[in-house]
Amino acid sequence: MCDTNDLNQLRKHLAETIDPSGIQGITTTSEFYLEQVAALSAEYDLPGNPLEVIHRVRNKAETRRRLAQAGMLQPPFKVVRHESELATALKDIGLPCVIKPTEDSGSNAVRLCISLEVAEQHVSNILSHKFNVRGQLAPKEVLIERYIVAPEYSVETISWQGKTDIIGITQKSLTGLPFFVEAGHLFPAKLSSVQSDTIIQTVLHALEIIGFRNGVAHTEIKWTEKGCSIIEINGRLAGGMIPELIRLTTGVDMLEQQILCAFRGPTIQQVKYEGAAGIRFLMSDTEGRVEQIIGKDQAIRISHVKEVKVNVLPGERVTPPQNAYHRLGHVIAEGSTFEETVGTLDHAMKLIQIIVK
């Protein structure tokens, strides 16, 4: 057993159990362990990103500061460390605003706040948490951002020795306001060539500014009237089954490529798209106990549906979603066109019902 939150324990465990010459690479799919991987990779002289770069990526406030220094388009922001600083911050940011922890994952504790009272309460809630869900010490700071109403996308990339290849752009849909829960993804996104080129160049520039050199990244953006606005840079594999959508449409296994980046580099020569793939997440709009789940067997038999999963059983308690952890399952579909995939997902989602009492 080893406490993966403790870097010294990780060092000791590796030294006692593995011959150093046998360690070819170190990687993680978890947001919460990127800094441990960066530190250990440097100590074993393995490919990776410098620890200071990963800290910039992990900490959303540091990302914002670095992008602001370079003049990148992003939401106006402030960082507060006490509720007493909020009123002053909101004079610049305005209401409504988005308030989030500077370090977390899965849209946890990200909230749209429409009044000073709600904003103060949410800042207080974030600051009251000493540890995150993995038992790691939480930073005593909160990020306040202007709320940007615009379509949201993410850009999936693989970098090796400073050169970044674009795997594709994912179209995202959100639900659950005042919380931000990803309700579905479509890959590749349906965009004009101007939009696609602008988004790609913006994300490549942002990764360069941050100093990201090796491995997979998942950069979230919004397409605004002013162009591509950076929302977040994540120095890890995309969640929400996006890698599976990429595999279905391109044949690229993103997890395999991430592992290769940990020791010898990716093997992708050229990305070719065939059709479109999408996912919709099952969620409850009611708090209570699951009474019945119907329609799953019918949904899986629909042409172009690839997978249907329900991760909740009758009798279990559910709640309307506030983060990715509240999703109850998903449907994945693949079609020859973007429109066919959307239609298939619509059909399947109408059949599946999670009845809550």
Secondary structure as a PSIPRED ss2 file (coil, helix, strand):
# PSIPRED VFORMAT (PSIPRED V4.0)

   1 M C   1.000  0.000  0.000
   2 C C   1.000  0.000  0.000
   3 D C   1.000  0.000  0.000
   4 T C   1.000  0.000  0.000
   5 N C   1.000  0.000  0.000
   6 D C   1.000  0.000  0.000
   7 L H   0.000  1.000  0.000
   8 N H   0.000  1.000  0.000
   9 Q H   0.000  1.000  0.000
  10 L H   0.000  1.000  0.000
  11 R H   0.000  1.000  0.000
  12 K H   0.000  1.000  0.000
  13 H H   0.000  1.000  0.000
  14 L H   0.000  1.000  0.000
  15 A H   0.000  1.000  0.000
  16 E H   0.000  1.000  0.000
  17 T H   0.000  1.000  0.000
  18 I C   1.000  0.000  0.000
  19 D C   1.000  0.000  0.000
  20 P H   0.000  1.000  0.000
  21 S H   0.000  1.000  0.000
  22 G H   0.000  1.000  0.000
  23 I C   1.000  0.000  0.000
  24 Q C   1.000  0.000  0.000
  25 G C   1.000  0.000  0.000
  26 I C   1.000  0.000  0.000
  27 T C   1.000  0.000  0.000
  28 T C   1.000  0.000  0.000
  29 T C   1.000  0.000  0.000
  30 S C   1.000  0.000  0.000
  31 E H   0.000  1.000  0.000
  32 F H   0.000  1.000  0.000
  33 Y H   0.000  1.000  0.000
  34 L H   0.000  1.000  0.000
  35 E H   0.000  1.000  0.000
  36 Q H   0.000  1.000  0.000
  37 V H   0.000  1.000  0.000
  38 A H   0.000  1.000  0.000
  39 A H   0.000  1.000  0.000
  40 L H   0.000  1.000  0.000
  41 S H   0.000  1.000  0.000
  42 A H   0.000  1.000  0.000
  43 E H   0.000  1.000  0.000
  44 Y C   1.000  0.000  0.000
  45 D C   1.000  0.000  0.000
  46 L C   1.000  0.000  0.000
  47 P C   1.000  0.000  0.000
  48 G C   1.000  0.000  0.000
  49 N C   1.000  0.000  0.000
  50 P C   1.000  0.000  0.000
  51 L H   0.000  1.000  0.000
  52 E H   0.000  1.000  0.000
  53 V H   0.000  1.000  0.000
  54 I H   0.000  1.000  0.000
  55 H H   0.000  1.000  0.000
  56 R H   0.000  1.000  0.000
  57 V H   0.000  1.000  0.000
  58 R H   0.000  1.000  0.000
  59 N C   1.000  0.000  0.000
  60 K H   0.000  1.000  0.000
  61 A H   0.000  1.000  0.000
  62 E H   0.000  1.000  0.000
  63 T H   0.000  1.000  0.000
  64 R H   0.000  1.000  0.000
  65 R H   0.000  1.000  0.000
  66 R H   0.000  1.000  0.000
  67 L H   0.000  1.000  0.000
  68 A H   0.000  1.000  0.000
  69 Q H   0.000  1.000  0.000
  70 A C   1.000  0.000  0.000
  71 G C   1.000  0.000  0.000
  72 M C   1.000  0.000  0.000
  73 L C   1.000  0.000  0.000
  74 Q C   1.000  0.000  0.000
  75 P C   1.000  0.000  0.000
  76 P C   1.000  0.000  0.000
  77 F E   0.000  0.000  1.000
  78 K E   0.000  0.000  1.000
  79 V E   0.000  0.000  1.000
  80 V E   0.000  0.000  1.000
  81 R C   1.000  0.000  0.000
  82 H C   1.000  0.000  0.000
  83 E H   0.000  1.000  0.000
  84 S H   0.000  1.000  0.000
  85 E H   0.000  1.000  0.000
  86 L H   0.000  1.000  0.000
  87 A H   0.000  1.000  0.000
  88 T H   0.000  1.000  0.000
  89 A H   0.000  1.000  0.000
  90 L H   0.000  1.000  0.000
  91 K H   0.000  1.000  0.000
  92 D H   0.000  1.000  0.000
  93 I H   0.000  1.000  0.000
  94 G C   1.000  0.000  0.000
  95 L C   1.000  0.000  0.000
  96 P C   1.000  0.000  0.000
  97 C E   0.000  0.000  1.000
  98 V E   0.000  0.000  1.000
  99 I E   0.000  0.000  1.000
 100 K E   0.000  0.000  1.000
 101 P E   0.000  0.000  1.000
 102 T C   1.000  0.000  0.000
 103 E C   1.000  0.000  0.000
 104 D C   1.000  0.000  0.000
 105 S C   1.000  0.000  0.000
 106 G C   1.000  0.000  0.000
 107 S C   1.000  0.000  0.000
 108 N C   1.000  0.000  0.000
 109 A C   1.000  0.000  0.000
 110 V C   1.000  0.000  0.000
 111 R E   0.000  0.000  1.000
 112 L E   0.000  0.000  1.000
 113 C E   0.000  0.000  1.000
 114 I C   1.000  0.000  0.000
 115 S C   1.000  0.000  0.000
 116 L H   0.000  1.000  0.000
 117 E H   0.000  1.000  0.000
 118 V H   0.000  1.000  0.000
 119 A H   0.000  1.000  0.000
 120 E H   0.000  1.000  0.000
 121 Q H   0.000  1.000  0.000
 122 H H   0.000  1.000  0.000
 123 V H   0.000  1.000  0.000
 124 S H   0.000  1.000  0.000
 125 N H   0.000  1.000  0.000
 126 I H   0.000  1.000  0.000
 127 L H   0.000  1.000  0.000
 128 S H   0.000  1.000  0.000
 129 H C   1.000  0.000  0.000
 130 K C   1.000  0.000  0.000
 131 F E   0.000  0.000  1.000
 132 N C   1.000  0.000  0.000
 133 V C   1.000  0.000  0.000
 134 R C   1.000  0.000  0.000
 135 G C   1.000  0.000  0.000
 136 Q C   1.000  0.000  0.000
 137 L E   0.000  0.000  1.000
 138 A C   1.000  0.000  0.000
 139 P C   1.000  0.000  0.000
 140 K C   1.000  0.000  0.000
 141 E C   1.000  0.000  0.000
 142 V E   0.000  0.000  1.000
 143 L E   0.000  0.000  1.000
 144 I E   0.000  0.000  1.000
 145 E E   0.000  0.000  1.000
 146 R E   0.000  0.000  1.000
 147 Y C   1.000  0.000  0.000
 148 I C   1.000  0.000  0.000
 149 V C   1.000  0.000  0.000
 150 A C   1.000  0.000  0.000
 151 P C   1.000  0.000  0.000
 152 E E   0.000  0.000  1.000
 153 Y E   0.000  0.000  1.000
 154 S E   0.000  0.000  1.000
 155 V E   0.000  0.000  1.000
 156 E E   0.000  0.000  1.000
 157 T E   0.000  0.000  1.000
 158 I E   0.000  0.000  1.000
 159 S E   0.000  0.000  1.000
 160 W E   0.000  0.000  1.000
 161 Q C   1.000  0.000  0.000
 162 G C   1.000  0.000  0.000
 163 K E   0.000  0.000  1.000
 164 T E   0.000  0.000  1.000
 165 D E   0.000  0.000  1.000
 166 I E   0.000  0.000  1.000
 167 I E   0.000  0.000  1.000
 168 G E   0.000  0.000  1.000
 169 I E   0.000  0.000  1.000
 170 T E   0.000  0.000  1.000
 171 Q E   0.000  0.000  1.000
 172 K E   0.000  0.000  1.000
 173 S E   0.000  0.000  1.000
 174 L E   0.000  0.000  1.000
 175 T E   0.000  0.000  1.000
 176 G C   1.000  0.000  0.000
 177 L C   1.000  0.000  0.000
 178 P C   1.000  0.000  0.000
 179 F E   0.000  0.000  1.000
 180 F C   1.000  0.000  0.000
 181 V E   0.000  0.000  1.000
 182 E E   0.000  0.000  1.000
 183 A E   0.000  0.000  1.000
 184 G E   0.000  0.000  1.000
 185 H E   0.000  0.000  1.000
 186 L E   0.000  0.000  1.000
 187 F E   0.000  0.000  1.000
 188 P C   1.000  0.000  0.000
 189 A C   1.000  0.000  0.000
 190 K C   1.000  0.000  0.000
 191 L C   1.000  0.000  0.000
 192 S C   1.000  0.000  0.000
 193 S H   0.000  1.000  0.000
 194 V H   0.000  1.000  0.000
 195 Q H   0.000  1.000  0.000
 196 S H   0.000  1.000  0.000
 197 D H   0.000  1.000  0.000
 198 T H   0.000  1.000  0.000
 199 I H   0.000  1.000  0.000
 200 I H   0.000  1.000  0.000
 201 Q H   0.000  1.000  0.000
 202 T H   0.000  1.000  0.000
 203 V H   0.000  1.000  0.000
 204 L H   0.000  1.000  0.000
 205 H H   0.000  1.000  0.000
 206 A H   0.000  1.000  0.000
 207 L H   0.000  1.000  0.000
 208 E H   0.000  1.000  0.000
 209 I H   0.000  1.000  0.000
 210 I H   0.000  1.000  0.000
 211 G C   1.000  0.000  0.000
 212 F C   1.000  0.000  0.000
 213 R C   1.000  0.000  0.000
 214 N C   1.000  0.000  0.000
 215 G E   0.000  0.000  1.000
 216 V E   0.000  0.000  1.000
 217 A E   0.000  0.000  1.000
 218 H E   0.000  0.000  1.000
 219 T E   0.000  0.000  1.000
 220 E E   0.000  0.000  1.000
 221 I E   0.000  0.000  1.000
 222 K E   0.000  0.000  1.000
 223 W E   0.000  0.000  1.000
 224 T E   0.000  0.000  1.000
 225 E C   1.000  0.000  0.000
 226 K C   1.000  0.000  0.000
 227 G E   0.000  0.000  1.000
 228 C E   0.000  0.000  1.000
 229 S E   0.000  0.000  1.000
 230 I E   0.000  0.000  1.000
 231 I E   0.000  0.000  1.000
 232 E E   0.000  0.000  1.000
 233 I E   0.000  0.000  1.000
 234 N E   0.000  0.000  1.000
 235 G C   1.000  0.000  0.000
 236 R C   1.000  0.000  0.000
 237 L C   1.000  0.000  0.000
 238 A C   1.000  0.000  0.000
 239 G C   1.000  0.000  0.000
 240 G C   1.000  0.000  0.000
 241 M C   1.000  0.000  0.000
 242 I H   0.000  1.000  0.000
 243 P H   0.000  1.000  0.000
 244 E H   0.000  1.000  0.000
 245 L H   0.000  1.000  0.000
 246 I H   0.000  1.000  0.000
 247 R H   0.000  1.000  0.000
 248 L H   0.000  1.000  0.000
 249 T H   0.000  1.000  0.000
 250 T H   0.000  1.000  0.000
 251 G C   1.000  0.000  0.000
 252 V C   1.000  0.000  0.000
 253 D C   1.000  0.000  0.000
 254 M H   0.000  1.000  0.000
 255 L H   0.000  1.000  0.000
 256 E H   0.000  1.000  0.000
 257 Q H   0.000  1.000  0.000
 258 Q H   0.000  1.000  0.000
 259 I H   0.000  1.000  0.000
 260 L H   0.000  1.000  0.000
 261 C H   0.000  1.000  0.000
 262 A C   1.000  0.000  0.000
 263 F C   1.000  0.000  0.000
 264 R C   1.000  0.000  0.000
 265 G C   1.000  0.000  0.000
 266 P C   1.000  0.000  0.000
 267 T C   1.000  0.000  0.000
 268 I C   1.000  0.000  0.000
 269 Q C   1.000  0.000  0.000
 270 Q C   1.000  0.000  0.000
 271 V C   1.000  0.000  0.000
 272 K C   1.000  0.000  0.000
 273 Y C   1.000  0.000  0.000
 274 E C   1.000  0.000  0.000
 275 G C   1.000  0.000  0.000
 276 A E   0.000  0.000  1.000
 277 A E   0.000  0.000  1.000
 278 G E   0.000  0.000  1.000
 279 I E   0.000  0.000  1.000
 280 R E   0.000  0.000  1.000
 281 F E   0.000  0.000  1.000
 282 L E   0.000  0.000  1.000
 283 M C   1.000  0.000  0.000
 284 S C   1.000  0.000  0.000
 285 D C   1.000  0.000  0.000
 286 T C   1.000  0.000  0.000
 287 E C   1.000  0.000  0.000
 288 G E   0.000  0.000  1.000
 289 R E   0.000  0.000  1.000
 290 V E   0.000  0.000  1.000
 291 E E   0.000  0.000  1.000
 292 Q E   0.000  0.000  1.000
 293 I E   0.000  0.000  1.000
 294 I E   0.000  0.000  1.000
 295 G C   1.000  0.000  0.000
 296 K H   0.000  1.000  0.000
 297 D H   0.000  1.000  0.000
 298 Q H   0.000  1.000  0.000
 299 A H   0.000  1.000  0.000
 300 I H   0.000  1.000  0.000
 301 R C   1.000  0.000  0.000
 302 I C   1.000  0.000  0.000
 303 S C   1.000  0.000  0.000
 304 H C   1.000  0.000  0.000
 305 V E   0.000  0.000  1.000
 306 K E   0.000  0.000  1.000
 307 E E   0.000  0.000  1.000
 308 V E   0.000  0.000  1.000
 309 K E   0.000  0.000  1.000
 310 V E   0.000  0.000  1.000
 311 N C   1.000  0.000  0.000
 312 V C   1.000  0.000  0.000
 313 L C   1.000  0.000  0.000
 314 P C   1.000  0.000  0.000
 315 G C   1.000  0.000  0.000
 316 E C   1.000  0.000  0.000
 317 R E   0.000  0.000  1.000
 318 V E   0.000  0.000  1.000
 319 T C   1.000  0.000  0.000
 320 P C   1.000  0.000  0.000
 321 P C   1.000  0.000  0.000
 322 Q C   1.000  0.000  0.000
 323 N C   1.000  0.000  0.000
 324 A H   0.000  1.000  0.000
 325 Y H   0.000  1.000  0.000
 326 H H   0.000  1.000  0.000
 327 R C   1.000  0.000  0.000
 328 L C   1.000  0.000  0.000
 329 G E   0.000  0.000  1.000
 330 H E   0.000  0.000  1.000
 331 V E   0.000  0.000  1.000
 332 I E   0.000  0.000  1.000
 333 A E   0.000  0.000  1.000
 334 E E   0.000  0.000  1.000
 335 G E   0.000  0.000  1.000
 336 S C   1.000  0.000  0.000
 337 T C   1.000  0.000  0.000
 338 F H   0.000  1.000  0.000
 339 E H   0.000  1.000  0.000
 340 E H   0.000  1.000  0.000
 341 T H   0.000  1.000  0.000
 342 V H   0.000  1.000  0.000
 343 G H   0.000  1.000  0.000
 344 T H   0.000  1.000  0.000
 345 L H   0.000  1.000  0.000
 346 D H   0.000  1.000  0.000
 347 H H   0.000  1.000  0.000
 348 A H   0.000  1.000  0.000
 349 M H   0.000  1.000  0.000
 350 K H   0.000  1.000  0.000
 351 L H   0.000  1.000  0.000
 352 I C   1.000  0.000  0.000
 353 Q E   0.000  0.000  1.000
 354 I E   0.000  0.000  1.000
 355 I E   0.000  0.000  1.000
 356 V E   0.000  0.000  1.000
 357 K C   1.000  0.000  0.000
